[in-house]
Amino acid sequence: MSGKRYDFDTPVERRNTDCIKFDFAERRGKPKGLLPLWVADMDFKTSDEILEAIHRRTDHGIFGYTESGESYFEALADWMEQKHGWEIKKSWLVQTPGVVFALAMAVRAYTEAGDGVLIQQPVYYPFTEVIEDNGRRVVSSDLVPDGDGKYHMDFEDLEKKIVEEKIALFFLCSPHNPVSRVWTREELLRVADICLRHGVIVVSDEIHEDFVFGDRKHTVFATLKKELEEITITATSPAKTFNLAGLQVSNIFIPNRGLRAKFNRQIAAAGYSQLNTIGLTACEAAYRYGGEWYEQMLQYIEGNITFMRDYLRKKLPQLTMTEPEGTYLVWGDFRRLGLSEKEIEELIVEKARLWLDSGAIFGKAGAGFERFNVACPRRTLAQALEQLDAAIEKF
C-alpha cells in the first residue's frame, strides 16, 4: 500500500463530455439543467494506476484487434480469490461488452420464443427489456418488504412460478439493484435448492459484488454447491467497481461446457468477437493495481449513505430509505407523501430539478419509490437533498 489519499470530495466537471448522465437530458425527455443522480456510474475519476495503464497503451498508437493474455486472467483470478474466495478457471471465461449484453445472449441461448424468464421485481430494468425484446415473457416472483422496509424473497412463490410457468432460466440480481440487499448464504442456498430441483439455469448478475457494507459478505452463487457450477452463469465486470462502464468490458464465467458453447454461439450470431483494446487494458490494471483506490472509494460511499440517512431522519422524515447492505444505490420511499406517480415525477423533475430513476421502471412493485445514485461528491448529494427538501416544503 502506498498510503496515497484519493480525492472524492472535489467535483469533476462532466458536462460537455458527451456523458449520458449530464449531457443528454433533453434527448431523453427531461428538462435541461437537472441535477442527475440516476444512471449507475460514479462521478469520481478512476484510479491513477488505471489511467497510467491507459496512457501507456494509447502512447503505443496502434489499436488493432486485441485479445487478453495470461496476465489479464491472473489479475482477474487474484481479485476473485482475494475478495470473494472464488477460484476461477480460465476455460470458464467468456468476455462480453457488458453484463446486459450477456443477459441477452443467455435469453437467446437457453430459451425459445414465448418462454417465460423469471426475475424478482423491483429489479434492474434491463432484465425486463432483454427478455421482452427477445420475444420471451417476463415472470416475476416479487420481492416482499417487511415492516422495516427490508426486502425478502418469497421462496414459496418462487418455486410455484417456476413450476407453473415451466421456467428454464432465472435472472438473479446479487447484490440486488435497486433494493440493495446482499443476500445471505442461507437465502441463496434456498434459491439454489429450488433451481437444482427443477433444472433451472441461473444467470447470477454479480456486477455489484464489490459493494458490501458492514460485516456482510457477498457470496458467489456458483460456489454454494459443486452442482451449481453446472447450471450457473456468473456475470461480473469492473464497470461499477472502478467506474469503467464506458469501456465496455465484462467477464462472464460459465463452468458447464455445454452451456458455454450455446452462449458462445449466440455471441457469434450477434457478430461480436474481441473486446476493445482500452477496456482490456483498464480491466487488468483495475484488478491488479486498483485495490487502494477501491477501498477508499467504498469508505466514501458508506459516508454518503450515512449522510443521506441522517438528512432524511432530521429534515425529511416523511421520506424513508431502505437500508443499503450493498451497491451505491439508495431506494427511497416516497409513498407517505400521498402523491400519484405523475405528481412524484412533477415534484422531483419540475420542482426539485432532479433526475432520479423512478421506481416504476423497476416493475409494478417499485411504484412510489425512487432510486438515488450516491456515488458522487458529498456536496452534490447535499445539494440534491436540499433541493428535494425545498420542493417538498412548497409542493
C-alpha positions as CSV (number, residue, x, y, z in Angstrom):
1,M,0.0,0.0,0.0
2,S,1.3,3.4,-1.0
3,G,-0.6,5.4,1.6
4,K,-1.9,7.7,-1.2
5,R,-5.1,9.5,-0.4
6,Y,-7.6,9.9,-3.2
7,D,-9.9,12.9,-3.5
8,F,-13.6,12.0,-3.9
9,D,-14.8,15.4,-2.5
10,T,-13.9,17.7,-5.3
11,P,-16.5,17.6,-8.1
12,V,-15.2,16.7,-11.6
13,E,-17.0,18.6,-14.3
14,R,-18.8,16.1,-16.5
15,R,-20.9,18.4,-18.6
16,N,-19.9,18.8,-22.3
17,T,-18.1,15.4,-22.3
18,D,-21.0,13.6,-24.0
19,C,-21.8,11.7,-20.9
20,I,-25.3,10.3,-20.7
21,K,-25.8,11.4,-17.1
22,F,-25.3,15.1,-17.6
23,D,-25.5,15.9,-21.3
24,F,-28.5,14.0,-22.7
25,A,-31.4,15.1,-20.5
26,E,-33.4,16.7,-23.3
27,R,-32.8,13.8,-25.7
28,R,-34.2,11.6,-23.0
29,G,-37.3,13.7,-22.5
30,K,-36.1,15.7,-19.4
31,P,-35.7,19.4,-19.0
32,K,-32.2,20.8,-19.4
33,G,-30.2,21.6,-16.3
34,L,-31.4,18.9,-13.9
35,L,-29.0,17.6,-11.2
36,P,-28.6,13.9,-12.1
37,L,-28.4,11.1,-9.6
38,W,-29.8,8.4,-11.8
39,V,-27.7,6.2,-14.1
40,A,-25.4,3.9,-12.2
41,D,-22.0,5.3,-12.9
42,M,-19.8,7.4,-10.5
43,D,-18.8,11.0,-10.6
44,F,-15.3,10.0,-9.4
45,K,-12.2,9.8,-11.5
46,T,-11.0,6.2,-11.7
47,S,-7.6,5.3,-10.0
48,D,-4.4,6.9,-11.2
49,E,-3.0,3.4,-11.8
50,I,-5.7,2.6,-14.3
51,L,-5.2,6.0,-16.0
52,E,-1.5,5.4,-16.2
53,A,-2.0,2.0,-17.8
54,I,-4.4,3.5,-20.4
55,H,-1.9,6.3,-21.1
56,R,0.8,3.8,-21.7
57,R,-1.4,1.8,-24.1
58,T,-2.5,4.9,-26.0
59,D,1.1,6.1,-26.4
60,H,1.7,2.9,-28.4
61,G,-0.6,4.4,-31.0
62,I,-1.9,1.2,-32.6
63,F,-5.4,-0.1,-31.7
64,G,-5.8,-3.3,-33.7
65,Y,-7.7,-6.4,-32.8
66,T,-6.7,-7.4,-29.3
67,E,-7.2,-10.5,-27.1
68,S,-6.5,-10.8,-23.4
69,G,-3.5,-12.9,-22.3
70,E,-2.4,-14.8,-19.3
71,S,-1.6,-11.6,-17.4
72,Y,-5.1,-10.5,-17.7
73,F,-6.6,-13.7,-16.4
74,E,-4.1,-13.8,-13.5
75,A,-5.2,-10.3,-12.3
76,L,-8.8,-11.3,-12.6
77,A,-8.3,-14.6,-10.8
78,D,-6.3,-12.9,-8.0
79,W,-9.1,-10.4,-7.4
80,M,-11.8,-13.0,-7.3
81,E,-9.9,-15.2,-4.9
82,Q,-8.8,-12.4,-2.6
83,K,-12.1,-10.5,-2.5
84,H,-14.6,-13.3,-2.8
85,G,-12.8,-16.6,-2.1
86,W,-13.6,-17.9,-5.5
87,E,-11.1,-19.9,-7.6
88,I,-11.9,-19.4,-11.2
89,K,-10.7,-21.4,-14.2
90,K,-9.6,-19.8,-17.5
91,S,-11.7,-22.2,-19.5
92,W,-14.8,-20.7,-17.9
93,L,-14.2,-17.2,-19.0
94,V,-16.3,-15.6,-21.8
95,Q,-15.8,-11.9,-22.4
96,T,-18.7,-9.6,-23.4
97,P,-19.0,-5.8,-23.9
98,G,-21.4,-5.6,-20.9
99,V,-23.5,-7.6,-18.5
100,V,-26.7,-6.6,-20.2
101,F,-25.4,-8.0,-23.5
102,A,-24.6,-11.2,-21.6
103,L,-28.2,-11.4,-20.3
104,A,-29.5,-11.1,-23.8
105,M,-27.2,-13.8,-25.0
106,A,-28.4,-16.1,-22.2
107,V,-32.0,-15.5,-23.1
108,R,-31.3,-16.4,-26.7
109,A,-29.1,-19.4,-25.8
110,Y,-31.3,-21.1,-23.1
111,T,-34.9,-20.3,-24.0
112,E,-37.2,-20.3,-27.0
113,A,-39.6,-17.6,-28.2
114,G,-42.6,-17.3,-25.9
115,D,-40.8,-18.9,-22.9
116,G,-41.0,-17.3,-19.5
117,V,-37.9,-16.0,-17.8
118,L,-38.0,-15.5,-14.1
119,I,-36.9,-12.3,-12.3
120,Q,-37.6,-10.7,-8.9
121,Q,-39.1,-7.2,-9.2
122,P,-38.4,-4.5,-8.3
123,V,-35.2,-5.2,-10.2
124,Y,-32.8,-3.6,-12.6
125,Y,-35.0,-2.7,-15.6
126,P,-32.8,-4.1,-18.4
127,F,-33.7,-7.5,-17.1
128,T,-37.2,-6.9,-18.3
129,E,-36.1,-5.3,-21.5
130,V,-33.8,-8.1,-22.7
131,I,-36.5,-10.6,-22.0
132,E,-39.2,-8.8,-23.8
133,D,-37.0,-7.5,-26.7
134,N,-36.1,-11.1,-27.5
135,G,-39.7,-12.3,-27.6
136,R,-39.8,-14.0,-24.2
137,R,-42.2,-13.5,-21.3
138,V,-41.3,-11.8,-18.0
139,V,-42.4,-13.8,-15.0
140,S,-41.8,-12.1,-11.7
141,S,-41.7,-13.5,-8.2
142,D,-41.8,-10.1,-6.5
143,L,-39.6,-9.3,-3.5
144,V,-41.5,-8.6,-0.3
145,P,-40.6,-5.8,2.1
146,D,-41.0,-6.3,5.8
147,G,-42.2,-3.6,8.3
148,D,-38.7,-2.0,8.3
149,G,-38.6,-1.8,4.5
150,K,-36.1,-4.6,4.1
151,Y,-36.8,-6.8,1.1
152,H,-37.0,-10.6,1.3
153,M,-37.5,-13.4,-1.3
154,D,-40.8,-15.3,-1.3
155,F,-39.4,-18.8,-1.7
156,E,-42.8,-20.5,-2.0
157,D,-43.9,-18.1,-4.7
158,L,-40.5,-18.5,-6.5
159,E,-40.9,-22.3,-6.7
160,K,-44.6,-22.0,-7.6
161,K,-43.8,-19.7,-10.5
162,I,-41.0,-22.0,-11.7
163,V,-43.4,-25.0,-11.8
164,E,-46.5,-23.2,-13.2
165,E,-44.7,-21.2,-15.8
166,K,-42.2,-24.0,-16.8
167,I,-39.3,-21.7,-16.1
168,A,-35.9,-22.8,-17.6
169,L,-34.0,-19.5,-16.9
170,F,-33.8,-17.3,-13.8
171,F,-32.0,-13.9,-13.5
172,L,-30.7,-13.5,-10.0
173,C,-29.5,-10.0,-9.0
174,S,-26.9,-10.3,-6.3
175,P,-26.2,-7.9,-4.7
176,H,-29.7,-6.6,-5.6
177,N,-30.3,-3.4,-7.6
178,P,-32.3,-1.4,-6.7
179,V,-33.2,-2.6,-3.1
180,S,-29.5,-3.0,-2.1
181,R,-29.9,-6.4,-0.5
182,V,-26.8,-8.5,0.0
183,W,-28.3,-12.0,0.0
184,T,-27.2,-14.2,2.9
185,R,-25.7,-17.6,2.3
186,E,-28.9,-19.2,3.7
187,E,-31.1,-17.3,1.3
188,L,-29.0,-18.2,-1.7
189,L,-28.9,-21.8,-0.6
190,R,-32.7,-21.9,-0.7
191,V,-32.7,-20.5,-4.2
192,A,-30.0,-23.0,-5.2
193,D,-32.0,-26.0,-3.9
194,I,-35.1,-24.8,-5.8
195,C,-33.3,-24.3,-9.0
196,L,-31.4,-27.6,-8.8
197,R,-34.6,-29.4,-8.0
198,H,-36.3,-28.1,-11.2
199,G,-33.3,-27.9,-13.5
200,V,-33.4,-24.1,-13.8
201,I,-30.4,-22.3,-15.3
202,V,-29.3,-19.3,-13.2
203,V,-27.7,-16.2,-14.6
204,S,-26.3,-14.5,-11.5
205,D,-25.7,-10.8,-12.1
206,E,-22.9,-10.0,-9.6
207,I,-21.7,-6.8,-11.0
208,H,-22.2,-5.0,-7.6
209,E,-20.3,-7.8,-5.8
210,D,-17.6,-5.4,-4.6
211,F,-20.0,-3.0,-2.8
212,V,-20.9,-4.6,0.5
213,F,-21.1,-2.7,3.8
214,G,-20.5,-3.6,7.4
215,D,-19.8,-7.2,8.4
216,R,-21.8,-8.6,5.5
217,K,-20.2,-10.8,2.8
218,H,-21.1,-11.3,-0.8
219,T,-21.5,-15.0,-1.6
220,V,-20.8,-16.0,-5.2
221,F,-23.8,-18.1,-6.0
222,A,-21.9,-20.7,-8.0
223,T,-19.7,-21.5,-5.0
224,L,-22.5,-22.7,-2.7
225,K,-22.6,-26.2,-4.1
226,K,-20.5,-28.0,-6.7
227,E,-23.6,-28.9,-8.6
228,L,-24.3,-25.2,-9.1
229,E,-21.4,-24.9,-11.4
230,E,-23.4,-26.9,-13.9
231,I,-26.3,-24.6,-14.0
232,T,-24.9,-21.1,-13.3
233,I,-23.6,-18.3,-15.5
234,T,-21.9,-15.7,-13.3
235,A,-21.8,-12.2,-14.7
236,T,-19.1,-9.8,-13.4
237,S,-17.4,-6.6,-14.5
238,P,-15.0,-3.9,-13.3
239,A,-17.5,-1.3,-14.7
240,K,-19.2,-0.5,-11.4
241,T,-16.3,-1.1,-9.0
242,F,-13.8,1.2,-10.9
243,N,-16.2,3.4,-12.9
244,L,-15.3,1.9,-16.2
245,A,-18.7,1.4,-17.8
246,G,-17.9,3.3,-20.9
247,L,-15.0,1.0,-21.7
248,Q,-17.4,-1.9,-22.1
249,V,-15.7,-5.0,-20.6
250,S,-17.4,-7.8,-18.7
251,N,-16.1,-11.2,-17.5
252,I,-18.7,-13.9,-17.6
253,F,-17.9,-17.3,-16.1
254,I,-19.6,-20.5,-17.4
255,P,-18.1,-23.7,-16.0
256,N,-20.5,-26.0,-17.9
257,R,-19.1,-26.7,-21.3
258,G,-22.4,-27.2,-23.0
259,L,-23.9,-24.0,-21.6
260,R,-20.7,-22.2,-22.6
261,A,-20.9,-23.5,-26.1
262,K,-24.5,-22.4,-26.5
263,F,-23.7,-18.9,-25.1
264,N,-20.7,-18.5,-27.4
265,R,-22.8,-19.5,-30.4
266,Q,-25.2,-16.6,-29.7
267,I,-22.3,-14.2,-29.4
268,A,-21.0,-15.4,-32.8
269,A,-24.5,-15.0,-34.2
270,A,-24.6,-11.4,-33.0
271,G,-21.4,-10.8,-35.0
272,Y,-19.3,-9.9,-31.9
273,S,-15.7,-11.1,-31.2
274,Q,-12.9,-9.2,-29.4
275,L,-13.4,-6.6,-26.7
276,N,-12.0,-3.2,-27.2
277,T,-8.3,-2.7,-26.5
278,I,-8.5,0.0,-23.9
279,G,-11.2,-1.8,-22.0
280,L,-9.0,-4.9,-21.6
281,T,-6.1,-2.7,-20.5
282,A,-8.2,-0.9,-17.9
283,C,-9.7,-4.1,-16.6
284,E,-6.4,-5.7,-16.0
285,A,-4.9,-2.6,-14.3
286,A,-8.0,-2.3,-12.2
287,Y,-7.8,-5.7,-10.7
288,R,-4.1,-5.7,-10.4
289,Y,-3.4,-2.1,-9.0
290,G,-6.8,-0.6,-8.1
291,G,-7.3,-2.0,-4.7
292,E,-6.2,1.0,-2.7
293,W,-8.5,3.4,-4.7
294,Y,-11.3,0.9,-4.3
295,E,-11.1,0.6,-0.5
296,Q,-11.1,4.4,-0.1
297,M,-14.0,4.8,-2.6
298,L,-16.0,2.2,-0.7
299,Q,-15.5,4.1,2.6
300,Y,-16.5,7.3,1.0
301,I,-19.7,5.8,-0.4
302,E,-20.5,4.5,3.1
303,G,-20.1,8.0,4.3
304,N,-22.5,9.3,1.7
305,I,-25.1,6.7,2.7
306,T,-24.8,7.8,6.4
307,F,-25.1,11.4,5.3
308,M,-28.3,10.7,3.4
309,R,-29.8,8.6,6.2
310,D,-29.2,11.3,8.7
311,Y,-30.5,14.0,6.4
312,L,-33.8,12.2,5.9
313,R,-34.3,11.5,9.6
314,K,-33.6,15.1,10.6
315,K,-35.1,17.1,7.8
316,L,-37.2,14.9,5.6
317,P,-38.9,12.4,8.0
318,Q,-41.8,11.9,5.5
319,L,-39.3,10.1,3.3
320,T,-37.6,6.8,4.2
321,M,-34.9,4.7,2.6
322,T,-34.3,1.0,2.5
323,E,-31.1,0.4,4.5
324,P,-28.4,-0.3,1.9
325,E,-26.5,-3.5,2.5
326,G,-24.6,-3.2,-0.8
327,T,-24.3,-1.2,-4.1
328,Y,-24.1,2.6,-4.2
329,L,-27.8,2.9,-4.9
330,V,-30.4,4.1,-2.4
331,W,-34.0,3.0,-2.6
332,G,-36.1,5.9,-1.4
333,D,-39.7,5.5,-0.4
334,F,-42.0,8.5,-1.3
335,R,-45.3,6.8,-0.6
336,R,-46.0,8.6,2.6
337,L,-46.3,11.9,0.6
338,G,-49.6,10.5,-0.7
339,L,-48.8,11.5,-4.3
340,S,-49.5,9.8,-7.6
341,E,-46.7,8.6,-9.8
342,K,-47.3,11.7,-12.0
343,E,-47.2,14.0,-9.0
344,I,-44.0,12.4,-7.7
345,E,-42.4,12.9,-11.1
346,E,-43.5,16.6,-11.1
347,L,-42.1,17.1,-7.6
348,I,-38.7,15.6,-8.5
349,V,-38.2,17.0,-12.0
350,E,-40.1,20.3,-12.2
351,K,-39.9,21.4,-8.5
352,A,-36.7,19.8,-7.1
353,R,-34.9,19.9,-10.5
354,L,-33.5,16.5,-10.0
355,W,-33.1,13.5,-12.3
356,L,-33.6,10.2,-10.4
357,D,-34.7,6.8,-11.6
358,S,-38.4,6.3,-11.0
359,G,-39.2,3.2,-9.0
360,A,-42.0,2.3,-11.5
361,I,-39.4,1.4,-14.2
362,F,-38.2,-1.4,-12.0
363,G,-41.6,-3.1,-12.1
364,K,-45.0,-2.5,-10.5
365,A,-43.5,-3.4,-7.1
366,G,-41.4,-0.2,-7.4
367,A,-44.3,2.2,-7.6
368,G,-43.9,5.1,-5.1
369,F,-40.1,4.7,-4.9
370,E,-37.2,6.5,-6.4
371,R,-33.6,5.2,-6.9
372,F,-30.8,7.6,-5.9
373,N,-27.2,7.1,-7.1
374,V,-25.0,8.4,-4.2
375,A,-21.6,7.7,-5.9
376,C,-20.9,11.4,-6.1
377,P,-19.1,14.1,-4.1
378,R,-20.9,14.7,-0.8
379,R,-21.6,18.3,-1.7
380,T,-23.5,17.1,-4.8
381,L,-25.6,14.8,-2.6
382,A,-26.2,17.5,-0.1
383,Q,-27.4,19.9,-2.9
384,A,-29.8,17.3,-4.3
385,L,-31.3,16.6,-0.9
386,E,-31.6,20.3,-0.2
387,Q,-33.4,20.9,-3.5
388,L,-35.7,18.0,-2.7
389,D,-36.4,19.4,0.8
390,A,-37.3,22.8,-0.5
391,A,-39.5,21.3,-3.2
392,I,-41.5,19.2,-0.8
393,E,-42.0,22.1,1.5
394,K,-43.5,24.1,-1.3
395,F,-45.4,21.3,-3.1
